[in-house]
C-alpha cells in the first residue's frame, strides 16, 4: 500500500526521502498548513510585482550583476522563464533516478515552508510529476555549489513549463510530451517562481540523504558482522547472545553454539 506524506516544510525525515526516492513505496502532497503558508507568501510577491513596485531582487530586477536593471512589469513572467532556460546548461551523464526523485521531493518540501513565494499550483505540479513518474532528465555536471544547484534545478524545473526533457514510461521525451502522457498540463510561471524553483541546494541534499541512509545501514551491518566474528573465530556463542546481534533461538536454528 502506498503511503502519502503531507509536506509541511518542517518534518521530512531521512526515512521519508528513502521511501519516496529509492523504494518508490510512498507519495507526497502538500499539507493544508503548507498551502496556507504559501498563499500568504504569494500575496506578498504579487503586491511587490504588481502593486507596490518596490525594487525587489528577482521580481522586478535582473539577477546577479544585473541586479540594478529594472524589469518592466509586463516582462516579469518572461524573466522567470528566461532564468530557467539560461541556467539549464548542465552537461554529462544524467543523475540516477533516485537522486532526481529525492531532489524533487526536497525542493517541494522547501517551497512548502512558504518562504519563497511559489504558488501552490506550481508545487503541486512538481509533486504530481514525482508521484506519476515524470522524471526530468538532469545532467550531473554543472552545479554552482554554494550559490545553489542552479543548473540541475533549472533542468528539474523546465518540464513544469513544458520544456526540457523528462523520462516517462521508460521513454525520454520532450517535457511537454511527458506531461501530456501523464495527464498533466504545464504551468505558466508568474513573478519570482523561476527563482523560487532553482535557488536551492536540493541535489546536494538529495545525494547526501541517500548516501547517509546507505552509510547508516552499512554501519549496522558492520556492527552485526563484528558481533558474529568472535563466534566464527573462537566459538564464543554467549558473546553473540549477549550482544543482541543473534538471539538464542536463531543461534539454535543456525547451529551456532553447537560443538565444533
Protein Blocks (a to p, Z undefined) as FASTA:
>chain_A
ZZddddehlmccfklmmmmmmnopaccdddfklmmmmmmmmmmmmmmmmmnopacehklp
cehjllmpccdfklmmmmmmmmmmmmmmcgcjdddfklmmmmmmmmmmmmmnopnopafk
lmmmmmmmmmnopacdddfbhpehjnopfklmmmmmmmmnopajddeehiacdfklmmmm
nopacddddehklmmmmnccklmmmmmmmmmmmmmmmmmmmmmmmmmmmmmmnopaklmm
mnomagfklmmmnopoiaZZ
